[in-house]
Amino acid sequence: MLAQVADGHSDQEIGFRLSISTATVKTRISNLFAKAGARDRAQAVRYAYQHGIVAPPGRTIT
């Protein structure tokens, strides 16, 4: 789910892709923020980049 947040998908888009409700997406994203120590999506994306969960645009994970 963090990878989808990093790709810029909305809660509704993530819910549709995973066949779960938007409320469930919001709960899970909130839990991800807590685990990553992030206040918002931007910080969560930074966490994903730093921990190799997704690669920044123009780069690949090695």
CHARMM-style PDB file with segment names, atoms N, HN, CA, C and O in Angstrom:
ATOM      1  N   MET     1       0.820  -1.180   0.000  1.00  0.00      PROA
ATOM      2  CA  MET     1       0.000   0.000   0.000  1.00  0.00      PROA
ATOM      3  C   MET     1       0.872   1.255   0.000  1.00  0.00      PROA
ATOM      4  O   MET     1       0.527   2.253  -0.633  1.00  0.00      PROA
ATOM      5  N   LEU     2       1.980   1.208   0.695  1.00  0.00      PROA
ATOM      6  HN  LEU     2       2.261   0.398   1.210  1.00  0.00      PROA
ATOM      7  CA  LEU     2       2.874   2.364   0.723  1.00  0.00      PROA
ATOM      8  C   LEU     2       3.403   2.663  -0.674  1.00  0.00      PROA
ATOM      9  O   LEU     2       3.578   3.828  -1.029  1.00  0.00      PROA
ATOM     10  N   ALA     3       3.654   1.646  -1.455  1.00  0.00      PROA
ATOM     11  HN  ALA     3       3.511   0.700  -1.166  1.00  0.00      PROA
ATOM     12  CA  ALA     3       4.113   1.854  -2.828  1.00  0.00      PROA
ATOM     13  C   ALA     3       3.045   2.571  -3.647  1.00  0.00      PROA
ATOM     14  O   ALA     3       3.371   3.406  -4.492  1.00  0.00      PROA
ATOM     15  N   GLN     4       1.789   2.258  -3.411  1.00  0.00      PROA
ATOM     16  HN  GLN     4       1.524   1.580  -2.725  1.00  0.00      PROA
ATOM     17  CA  GLN     4       0.714   2.926  -4.143  1.00  0.00      PROA
ATOM     18  C   GLN     4       0.572   4.382  -3.706  1.00  0.00      PROA
ATOM     19  O   GLN     4       0.276   5.254  -4.523  1.00  0.00      PROA
ATOM     20  N   VAL     5       0.783   4.640  -2.419  1.00  0.00      PROA
ATOM     21  HN  VAL     5       1.024   3.932  -1.756  1.00  0.00      PROA
ATOM     22  CA  VAL     5       0.789   6.023  -1.935  1.00  0.00      PROA
ATOM     23  C   VAL     5       1.930   6.770  -2.617  1.00  0.00      PROA
ATOM     24  O   VAL     5       1.752   7.897  -3.081  1.00  0.00      PROA
ATOM     25  N   ALA     6       3.098   6.142  -2.678  1.00  0.00      PROA
ATOM     26  HN  ALA     6       3.242   5.227  -2.302  1.00  0.00      PROA
ATOM     27  CA  ALA     6       4.271   6.771  -3.304  1.00  0.00      PROA
ATOM     28  C   ALA     6       4.049   7.017  -4.791  1.00  0.00      PROA
ATOM     29  O   ALA     6       4.618   7.951  -5.356  1.00  0.00      PROA
ATOM     30  N   ASP     7       3.226   6.185  -5.431  1.00  0.00      PROA
ATOM     31  HN  ASP     7       2.764   5.426  -4.972  1.00  0.00      PROA
ATOM     32  CA  ASP     7       2.913   6.373  -6.847  1.00  0.00      PROA
ATOM     33  C   ASP     7       1.866   7.465  -7.061  1.00  0.00      PROA
ATOM     34  O   ASP     7       1.538   7.794  -8.200  1.00  0.00      PROA
ATOM     35  N   GLY     8       1.340   8.029  -5.965  1.00  0.00      PROA
ATOM     36  HN  GLY     8       1.607   7.761  -5.039  1.00  0.00      PROA
ATOM     37  CA  GLY     8       0.418   9.147  -6.076  1.00  0.00      PROA
ATOM     38  C   GLY     8      -1.048   8.781  -6.164  1.00  0.00      PROA
ATOM     39  O   GLY     8      -1.872   9.622  -6.522  1.00  0.00      PROA
ATOM     40  N   HSD     9      -1.388   7.544  -5.844  1.00  0.00      PROA
ATOM     41  HN  HSD     9      -0.718   6.861  -5.553  1.00  0.00      PROA
ATOM     42  CA  HSD     9      -2.784   7.121  -5.926  1.00  0.00      PROA
ATOM     43  C   HSD     9      -3.593   7.643  -4.741  1.00  0.00      PROA
ATOM     44  O   HSD     9      -3.092   7.731  -3.620  1.00  0.00      PROA
ATOM     45  N   SER    10      -4.840   7.984  -5.006  1.00  0.00      PROA
ATOM     46  HN  SER    10      -5.247   7.912  -5.917  1.00  0.00      PROA
ATOM     47  CA  SER    10      -5.741   8.460  -3.952  1.00  0.00      PROA
ATOM     48  C   SER    10      -6.246   7.279  -3.127  1.00  0.00      PROA
ATOM     49  O   SER    10      -6.091   6.121  -3.515  1.00  0.00      PROA
ATOM     50  N   ASP    11      -6.845   7.588  -1.995  1.00  0.00      PROA
ATOM     51  HN  ASP    11      -6.971   8.529  -1.679  1.00  0.00      PROA
ATOM     52  CA  ASP    11      -7.434   6.535  -1.164  1.00  0.00      PROA
ATOM     53  C   ASP    11      -8.465   5.739  -1.954  1.00  0.00      PROA
ATOM     54  O   ASP    11      -8.522   4.514  -1.847  1.00  0.00      PROA
ATOM     55  N   GLN    12      -9.274   6.428  -2.742  1.00  0.00      PROA
ATOM     56  HN  GLN    12      -9.228   7.423  -2.829  1.00  0.00      PROA
ATOM     57  CA  GLN    12     -10.304   5.761  -3.531  1.00  0.00      PROA
ATOM     58  C   GLN    12      -9.684   4.826  -4.571  1.00  0.00      PROA
ATOM     59  O   GLN    12     -10.156   3.706  -4.767  1.00  0.00      PROA
ATOM     60  N   GLU    13      -8.633   5.288  -5.230  1.00  0.00      PROA
ATOM     61  HN  GLU    13      -8.250   6.198  -5.071  1.00  0.00      PROA
ATOM     62  CA  GLU    13      -7.959   4.455  -6.234  1.00  0.00      PROA
ATOM     63  C   GLU    13      -7.331   3.223  -5.595  1.00  0.00      PROA
ATOM     64  O   GLU    13      -7.414   2.124  -6.143  1.00  0.00      PROA
ATOM     65  N   ILE    14      -6.710   3.403  -4.452  1.00  0.00      PROA
ATOM     66  HN  ILE    14      -6.642   4.296  -4.007  1.00  0.00      PROA
ATOM     67  CA  ILE    14      -6.086   2.274  -3.750  1.00  0.00      PROA
ATOM     68  C   ILE    14      -7.159   1.273  -3.336  1.00  0.00      PROA
ATOM     69  O   ILE    14      -6.988   0.067  -3.512  1.00  0.00      PROA
ATOM     70  N   GLY    15      -8.261   1.771  -2.787  1.00  0.00      PROA
ATOM     71  HN  GLY    15      -8.400   2.751  -2.643  1.00  0.00      PROA
ATOM     72  CA  GLY    15      -9.360   0.886  -2.391  1.00  0.00      PROA
ATOM     73  C   GLY    15      -9.895   0.086  -3.559  1.00  0.00      PROA
ATOM     74  O   GLY    15     -10.150  -1.112  -3.436  1.00  0.00      PROA
ATOM     75  N   PHE    16     -10.065   0.747  -4.696  1.00  0.00      PROA
ATOM     76  HN  PHE    16      -9.857   1.720  -4.796  1.00  0.00      PROA
ATOM     77  CA  PHE    16     -10.552   0.062  -5.887  1.00  0.00      PROA
ATOM     78  C   PHE    16      -9.564  -1.019  -6.320  1.00  0.00      PROA
ATOM     79  O   PHE    16      -9.964  -2.144  -6.621  1.00  0.00      PROA
ATOM     80  N   ARG    17      -8.279  -0.681  -6.352  1.00  0.00      PROA
ATOM     81  HN  ARG    17      -7.954   0.232  -6.108  1.00  0.00      PROA
ATOM     82  CA  ARG    17      -7.256  -1.635  -6.791  1.00  0.00      PROA
ATOM     83  C   ARG    17      -7.150  -2.851  -5.866  1.00  0.00      PROA
ATOM     84  O   ARG    17      -6.886  -3.966  -6.317  1.00  0.00      PROA
ATOM     85  N   LEU    18      -7.358  -2.621  -4.570  1.00  0.00      PROA
ATOM     86  HN  LEU    18      -7.572  -1.716  -4.203  1.00  0.00      PROA
ATOM     87  CA  LEU    18      -7.216  -3.704  -3.596  1.00  0.00      PROA
ATOM     88  C   LEU    18      -8.549  -4.335  -3.189  1.00  0.00      PROA
ATOM     89  O   LEU    18      -8.587  -5.258  -2.376  1.00  0.00      PROA
ATOM     90  N   SER    19      -9.632  -3.828  -3.760  1.00  0.00      PROA
ATOM     91  HN  SER    19      -9.601  -3.078  -4.421  1.00  0.00      PROA
ATOM     92  CA  SER    19     -10.989  -4.318  -3.449  1.00  0.00      PROA
ATOM     93  C   SER    19     -11.302  -4.199  -1.961  1.00  0.00      PROA
ATOM     94  O   SER    19     -11.823  -5.129  -1.345  1.00  0.00      PROA
ATOM     95  N   ILE    20     -10.974  -3.038  -1.396  1.00  0.00      PROA
ATOM     96  HN  ILE    20     -10.551  -2.283  -1.896  1.00  0.00      PROA
ATOM     97  CA  ILE    20     -11.298  -2.761  -0.001  1.00  0.00      PROA
ATOM     98  C   ILE    20     -11.938  -1.381   0.064  1.00  0.00      PROA
ATOM     99  O   ILE    20     -11.821  -0.591  -0.872  1.00  0.00      PROA
ATOM    100  N   SER    21     -12.611  -1.095   1.167  1.00  0.00      PROA
ATOM    101  HN  SER    21     -12.706  -1.737   1.928  1.00  0.00      PROA
ATOM    102  CA  SER    21     -13.299   0.191   1.294  1.00  0.00      PROA
ATOM    103  C   SER    21     -12.300   1.331   1.502  1.00  0.00      PROA
ATOM    104  O   SER    21     -11.170   1.124   1.944  1.00  0.00      PROA
ATOM    105  N   THR    22     -12.749   2.523   1.172  1.00  0.00      PROA
ATOM    106  HN  THR    22     -13.667   2.691   0.813  1.00  0.00      PROA
ATOM    107  CA  THR    22     -11.931   3.710   1.384  1.00  0.00      PROA
ATOM    108  C   THR    22     -11.621   3.880   2.867  1.00  0.00      PROA
ATOM    109  O   THR    22     -10.527   4.314   3.227  1.00  0.00      PROA
ATOM    110  N   ALA    23     -12.578   3.542   3.726  1.00  0.00      PROA
ATOM    111  HN  ALA    23     -13.467   3.190   3.433  1.00  0.00      PROA
ATOM    112  CA  ALA    23     -12.346   3.640   5.175  1.00  0.00      PROA
ATOM    113  C   ALA    23     -11.218   2.712   5.610  1.00  0.00      PROA
ATOM    114  O   ALA    23     -10.402   3.083   6.454  1.00  0.00      PROA
ATOM    115  N   THR    24     -11.165   1.517   5.045  1.00  0.00      PROA
ATOM    116  HN  THR    24     -11.828   1.215   4.360  1.00  0.00      PROA
ATOM    117  CA  THR    24     -10.091   0.573   5.363  1.00  0.00      PROA
ATOM    118  C   THR    24      -8.754   1.114   4.871  1.00  0.00      PROA
ATOM    119  O   THR    24      -7.743   1.000   5.565  1.00  0.00      PROA
ATOM    120  N   VAL    25      -8.746   1.699   3.686  1.00  0.00      PROA
ATOM    121  HN  VAL    25      -9.567   1.792   3.123  1.00  0.00      PROA
ATOM    122  CA  VAL    25      -7.514   2.299   3.157  1.00  0.00      PROA
ATOM    123  C   VAL    25      -7.026   3.386   4.097  1.00  0.00      PROA
ATOM    124  O   VAL    25      -5.842   3.431   4.431  1.00  0.00      PROA
ATOM    125  N   LYS    26      -7.930   4.271   4.533  1.00  0.00      PROA
ATOM    126  HN  LYS    26      -8.892   4.234   4.262  1.00  0.00      PROA
ATOM    127  CA  LYS    26      -7.549   5.357   5.422  1.00  0.00      PROA
ATOM    128  C   LYS    26      -6.971   4.833   6.728  1.00  0.00      PROA
ATOM    129  O   LYS    26      -5.990   5.373   7.238  1.00  0.00      PROA
ATOM    130  N   THR    27      -7.580   3.777   7.271  1.00  0.00      PROA
ATOM    131  HN  THR    27      -8.377   3.338   6.856  1.00  0.00      PROA
ATOM    132  CA  THR    27      -7.070   3.181   8.510  1.00  0.00      PROA
ATOM    133  C   THR    27      -5.681   2.608   8.302  1.00  0.00      PROA
ATOM    134  O   THR    27      -4.784   2.830   9.115  1.00  0.00      PROA
ATOM    135  N   ARG    28      -5.503   1.876   7.220  1.00  0.00      PROA
ATOM    136  HN  ARG    28      -6.231   1.695   6.560  1.00  0.00      PROA
ATOM    137  CA  ARG    28      -4.192   1.258   6.958  1.00  0.00      PROA
ATOM    138  C   ARG    28      -3.123   2.301   6.682  1.00  0.00      PROA
ATOM    139  O   ARG    28      -1.986   2.154   7.131  1.00  0.00      PROA
ATOM    140  N   ILE    29      -3.469   3.346   5.954  1.00  0.00      PROA
ATOM    141  HN  ILE    29      -4.393   3.465   5.590  1.00  0.00      PROA
ATOM    142  CA  ILE    29      -2.496   4.407   5.691  1.00  0.00      PROA
ATOM    143  C   ILE    29      -2.133   5.127   6.981  1.00  0.00      PROA
ATOM    144  O   ILE    29      -0.973   5.479   7.194  1.00  0.00      PROA
ATOM    145  N   SER    30      -3.105   5.341   7.828  1.00  0.00      PROA
ATOM    146  HN  SER    30      -4.048   5.055   7.656  1.00  0.00      PROA
ATOM    147  CA  SER    30      -2.835   5.954   9.134  1.00  0.00      PROA
ATOM    148  C   SER    30      -1.864   5.093   9.931  1.00  0.00      PROA
ATOM    149  O   SER    30      -0.948   5.611  10.570  1.00  0.00      PROA
ATOM    150  N   ASN    31      -2.065   3.784   9.893  1.00  0.00      PROA
ATOM    151  HN  ASN    31      -2.809   3.364   9.374  1.00  0.00      PROA
ATOM    152  CA  ASN    31      -1.153   2.857  10.582  1.00  0.00      PROA
ATOM    153  C   ASN    31       0.239   2.905   9.961  1.00  0.00      PROA
ATOM    154  O   ASN    31       1.239   2.855  10.677  1.00  0.00      PROA
ATOM    155  N   LEU    32       0.311   3.001   8.632  1.00  0.00      PROA
ATOM    156  HN  LEU    32      -0.501   3.042   8.050  1.00  0.00      PROA
ATOM    157  CA  LEU    32       1.613   3.120   7.962  1.00  0.00      PROA
ATOM    158  C   LEU    32       2.331   4.395   8.395  1.00  0.00      PROA
ATOM    159  O   LEU    32       3.534   4.379   8.660  1.00  0.00      PROA
ATOM    160  N   PHE    33       1.589   5.497   8.465  1.00  0.00      PROA
ATOM    161  HN  PHE    33       0.613   5.510   8.250  1.00  0.00      PROA
ATOM    162  CA  PHE    33       2.191   6.753   8.900  1.00  0.00      PROA
ATOM    163  C   PHE    33       2.782   6.599  10.300  1.00  0.00      PROA
ATOM    164  O   PHE    33       3.894   7.057  10.564  1.00  0.00      PROA
ATOM    165  N   ALA    34       2.045   5.961  11.183  1.00  0.00      PROA
ATOM    166  HN  ALA    34       1.142   5.588  10.968  1.00  0.00      PROA
ATOM    167  CA  ALA    34       2.519   5.777  12.557  1.00  0.00      PROA
ATOM    168  C   ALA    34       3.797   4.939  12.583  1.00  0.00      PROA
ATOM    169  O   ALA    34       4.748   5.277  13.288  1.00  0.00      PROA
ATOM    170  N   LYS    35       3.821   3.858  11.823  1.00  0.00      PROA
ATOM    171  HN  LYS    35       3.049   3.583  11.250  1.00  0.00      PROA
ATOM    172  CA  LYS    35       4.995   2.977  11.803  1.00  0.00      PROA
ATOM    173  C   LYS    35       6.209   3.657  11.179  1.00  0.00      PROA
ATOM    174  O   LYS    35       7.345   3.422  11.591  1.00  0.00      PROA
ATOM    175  N   ALA    36       5.956   4.508  10.177  1.00  0.00      PROA
ATOM    176  HN  ALA    36       5.033   4.699   9.842  1.00  0.00      PROA
ATOM    177  CA  ALA    36       7.050   5.185   9.492  1.00  0.00      PROA
ATOM    178  C   ALA    36       7.443   6.492  10.176  1.00  0.00      PROA
ATOM    179  O   ALA    36       8.445   7.110   9.817  1.00  0.00      PROA
ATOM    180  N   GLY    37       6.658   6.907  11.154  1.00  0.00      PROA
ATOM    181  HN  GLY    37       5.844   6.405  11.445  1.00  0.00      PROA
ATOM    182  CA  GLY    37       6.920   8.174  11.810  1.00  0.00      PROA
ATOM    183  C   GLY    37       6.626   9.356  10.896  1.00  0.00      PROA
ATOM    184  O   GLY    37       7.263  10.405  10.991  1.00  0.00      PROA
ATOM    185  N   ALA    38       5.652   9.171  10.011  1.00  0.00      PROA
ATOM    186  HN  ALA    38       5.134   8.319   9.934  1.00  0.00      PROA
ATOM    187  CA  ALA    38       5.316  10.203   9.033  1.00  0.00      PROA
ATOM    188  C   ALA    38       4.057  10.958   9.450  1.00  0.00      PROA
ATOM    189  O   ALA    38       3.125  10.377  10.006  1.00  0.00      PROA
ATOM    190  N   ARG    39       4.043  12.272   9.172  1.00  0.00      PROA
ATOM    191  HN  ARG    39       4.800  12.745   8.720  1.00  0.00      PROA
ATOM    192  CA  ARG    39       2.867  13.094   9.471  1.00  0.00      PROA
ATOM    193  C   ARG    39       1.911  13.161   8.290  1.00  0.00      PROA
ATOM    194  O   ARG    39       0.718  13.410   8.467  1.00  0.00      PROA
ATOM    195  N   ASP    40       2.435  12.936   7.076  1.00  0.00      PROA
ATOM    196  HN  ASP    40       3.404  12.734   6.933  1.00  0.00      PROA
ATOM    197  CA  ASP    40       1.612  13.084   5.884  1.00  0.00      PROA
ATOM    198  C   ASP    40       2.159  12.215   4.758  1.00  0.00      PROA
ATOM    199  O   ASP    40       3.157  11.515   4.927  1.00  0.00      PROA
ATOM    200  N   ARG    41       1.497  12.267   3.617  1.00  0.00      PROA
ATOM    201  HN  ARG    41       0.685  12.836   3.479  1.00  0.00      PROA
ATOM    202  CA  ARG    41       1.894  11.426   2.481  1.00  0.00      PROA
ATOM    203  C   ARG    41       3.308  11.742   1.991  1.00  0.00      PROA
ATOM    204  O   ARG    41       4.050  10.836   1.610  1.00  0.00      PROA
ATOM    205  N   ALA    42       3.675  12.997   2.000  1.00  0.00      PROA
ATOM    206  HN  ALA    42       3.073  13.733   2.309  1.00  0.00      PROA
ATOM    207  CA  ALA    42       5.017  13.373   1.525  1.00  0.00      PROA
ATOM    208  C   ALA    42       6.098  12.704   2.365  1.00  0.00      PROA
ATOM    209  O   ALA    42       7.070  12.180   1.821  1.00  0.00      PROA
ATOM    210  N   GLN    43       5.940  12.716   3.667  1.00  0.00      PROA
ATOM    211  HN  GLN    43       5.151  13.141   4.110  1.00  0.00      PROA
ATOM    212  CA  GLN    43       6.917  12.061   4.534  1.00  0.00      PROA
ATOM    213  C   GLN    43       6.882  10.545   4.358  1.00  0.00      PROA
ATOM    214  O   GLN    43       7.917   9.885   4.448  1.00  0.00      PROA
ATOM    215  N   ALA    44       5.714   9.999   4.112  1.00  0.00      PROA
ATOM    216  HN  ALA    44       4.872  10.535   4.039  1.00  0.00      PROA
ATOM    217  CA  ALA    44       5.611   8.557   3.882  1.00  0.00      PROA
ATOM    218  C   ALA    44       6.334   8.168   2.591  1.00  0.00      PROA
ATOM    219  O   ALA    44       6.989   7.127   2.531  1.00  0.00      PROA
ATOM    220  N   VAL    45       6.213   9.001   1.567  1.00  0.00      PROA
ATOM    221  HN  VAL    45       5.681   9.846   1.615  1.00  0.00      PROA
ATOM    222  CA  VAL    45       6.908   8.743   0.300  1.00  0.00      PROA
ATOM    223  C   VAL    45       8.414   8.813   0.516  1.00  0.00      PROA
ATOM    224  O   VAL    45       9.159   7.976   0.006  1.00  0.00      PROA
ATOM    225  N   ARG    46       8.855   9.800   1.264  1.00  0.00      PROA
ATOM    226  HN  ARG    46       8.250  10.480   1.678  1.00  0.00      PROA
ATOM    227  CA  ARG    46      10.290   9.908   1.569  1.00  0.00      PROA
ATOM    228  C   ARG    46      10.774   8.653   2.287  1.00  0.00      PROA
ATOM    229  O   ARG    46      11.841   8.128   1.969  1.00  0.00      PROA
ATOM    230  N   TYR    47      10.002   8.176   3.245  1.00  0.00      PROA
ATOM    231  HN  TYR    47       9.135   8.603   3.503  1.00  0.00      PROA
ATOM    232  CA  TYR    47      10.336   6.944   3.966  1.00  0.00      PROA
ATOM    233  C   TYR    47      10.443   5.780   2.980  1.00  0.00      PROA
ATOM    234  O   TYR    47      11.375   4.980   3.059  1.00  0.00      PROA
ATOM    235  N   ALA    48       9.497   5.688   2.059  1.00  0.00      PROA
ATOM    236  HN  ALA    48       8.740   6.337   1.995  1.00  0.00      PROA
ATOM    237  CA  ALA    48       9.510   4.599   1.069  1.00  0.00      PROA
ATOM    238  C   ALA    48      10.763   4.662   0.202  1.00  0.00      PROA
ATOM    239  O   ALA    48      11.357   3.627  -0.102  1.00  0.00      PROA
ATOM    240  N   TYR    49      11.170   5.869  -0.201  1.00  0.00      PROA
ATOM    241  HN  TYR    49      10.687   6.709   0.046  1.00  0.00      PROA
ATOM    242  CA  TYR    49      12.390   6.025  -0.989  1.00  0.00      PROA
ATOM    243  C   TYR    49      13.617   5.626  -0.177  1.00  0.00      PROA
ATOM    244  O   TYR    49      14.472   4.885  -0.662  1.00  0.00      PROA
ATOM    245  N   GLN    50      13.704   6.110   1.045  1.00  0.00      PROA
ATOM    246  HN  GLN    50      13.009   6.712   1.439  1.00  0.00      PROA
ATOM    247  CA  GLN    50      14.881   5.857   1.882  1.00  0.00      PROA
ATOM    248  C   GLN    50      15.045   4.383   2.237  1.00  0.00      PROA
ATOM    249  O   GLN    50      16.167   3.914   2.429  1.00  0.00      PROA
ATOM    250  N   HSD    51      13.945   3.655   2.324  1.00  0.00      PROA
ATOM    251  HN  HSD    51      13.034   4.036   2.168  1.00  0.00      PROA
ATOM    252  CA  HSD    51      14.003   2.257   2.728  1.00  0.00      PROA
ATOM    253  C   HSD    51      13.887   1.277   1.563  1.00  0.00      PROA
ATOM    254  O   HSD    51      13.712   0.076   1.769  1.00  0.00      PROA
ATOM    255  N   GLY    52      13.986   1.802   0.330  1.00  0.00      PROA
ATOM    256  HN  GLY    52      14.128   2.778   0.163  1.00  0.00      PROA
ATOM    257  CA  GLY    52      14.008   0.937  -0.843  1.00  0.00      PROA
ATOM    258  C   GLY    52      12.690   0.264  -1.163  1.00  0.00      PROA
ATOM    259  O   GLY    52      12.668  -0.745  -1.868  1.00  0.00      PROA
ATOM    260  N   ILE    53      11.586   0.804  -0.657  1.00  0.00      PROA
ATOM    261  HN  ILE    53      11.603   1.623  -0.084  1.00  0.00      PROA
ATOM    262  CA  ILE    53      10.281   0.228  -0.943  1.00  0.00      PROA
ATOM    263  C   ILE    53       9.879   0.568  -2.374  1.00  0.00      PROA
ATOM    264  O   ILE    53       9.308  -0.261  -3.082  1.00  0.00      PROA
ATOM    265  N   VAL    54      10.177   1.778  -2.785  1.00  0.00      PROA
ATOM    266  HN  VAL    54      10.641   2.452  -2.209  1.00  0.00      PROA
ATOM    267  CA  VAL    54       9.997   2.223  -4.168  1.00  0.00      PROA
ATOM    268  C   VAL    54      11.208   3.070  -4.545  1.00  0.00      PROA
ATOM    269  O   VAL    54      11.894   3.619  -3.683  1.00  0.00      PROA
ATOM    270  N   ALA    55      11.452   3.164  -5.840  1.00  0.00      PROA
ATOM    271  HN  ALA    55      10.894   2.718  -6.540  1.00  0.00      PROA
ATOM    272  CA  ALA    55      12.571   3.978  -6.316  1.00  0.00      PROA
ATOM    273  C   ALA    55      12.066   5.351  -6.723  1.00  0.00      PROA
ATOM    274  O   ALA    55      10.988   5.475  -7.305  1.00  0.00      PROA
ATOM    275  N   PRO    56      12.846   6.388  -6.417  1.00  0.00      PROA
ATOM    276  CA  PRO    56      12.474   7.717  -6.910  1.00  0.00      PROA
ATOM    277  C   PRO    56      12.425   7.707  -8.436  1.00  0.00      PROA
ATOM    278  O   PRO    56      13.088   6.884  -9.067  1.00  0.00      PROA
ATOM    279  N   PRO    57      11.655   8.604  -9.033  1.00  0.00      PROA
ATOM    280  CA  PRO    57      11.595   8.667 -10.492  1.00  0.00      PROA
ATOM    281  C   PRO    57      12.994   8.772 -11.111  1.00  0.00      PROA
ATOM    282  O   PRO    57      13.827   9.559 -10.661  1.00  0.00      PROA
ATOM    283  N   GLY    58      13.231   7.977 -12.135  1.00  0.00      PROA
ATOM    284  HN  GLY    58      12.554   7.338 -12.501  1.00  0.00      PROA
ATOM    285  CA  GLY    58      14.510   8.011 -12.821  1.00  0.00      PROA
ATOM    286  C   GLY    58      15.576   7.109 -12.226  1.00  0.00      PROA
ATOM    287  O   GLY    58      16.693   7.044 -12.739  1.00  0.00      PROA
ATOM    288  N   ARG    59      15.242   6.414 -11.149  1.00  0.00      PROA
ATOM    289  HN  ARG    59      14.334   6.467 -10.732  1.00  0.00      PROA
ATOM    290  CA  ARG    59      16.205   5.514 -10.508  1.00  0.00      PROA
ATOM    291  C   ARG    59      15.617   4.115 -10.389  1.00  0.00      PROA
ATOM    292  O   ARG    59      14.403   3.926 -10.464  1.00  0.00      PROA
ATOM    293  N   THR    60      16.497   3.142 -10.202  1.00  0.00      PROA
ATOM    294  HN  THR    60      17.483   3.296 -10.141  1.00  0.00      PROA
ATOM    295  CA  THR    60      16.044   1.780  -9.968  1.00  0.00      PROA
ATOM    296  C   THR    60      16.572   1.302  -8.635  1.00  0.00      PROA
ATOM    297  O   THR    60      17.601   1.775  -8.152  1.00  0.00      PROA
ATOM    298  N   ILE    61      15.870   0.375  -8.054  1.00  0.00      PROA
ATOM    299  HN  ILE    61      15.034  -0.009  -8.446  1.00  0.00      PROA
ATOM    300  CA  ILE    61      16.307  -0.209  -6.777  1.00  0.00      PROA
ATOM    301  C   ILE    61      17.283  -1.331  -7.093  1.00  0.00      PROA
ATOM    302  O   ILE    61      16.997  -2.210  -7.906  1.00  0.00      PROA
ATOM    303  N   THR    62      18.449  -1.287  -6.436  1.00  0.00      PROA
ATOM    304  HN  THR    62      18.682  -0.573  -5.776  1.00  0.00      PROA
ATOM    305  CA  THR    62      19.465  -2.314  -6.666  1.00  0.00      PROA
ATOM    306  C   THR    62      19.576  -3.234  -5.509  1.00  0.00      PROA
ATOM    307  OT1 THR    62      20.386  -4.161  -5.534  1.00  0.00      PROA
TER     308      THR     62
END
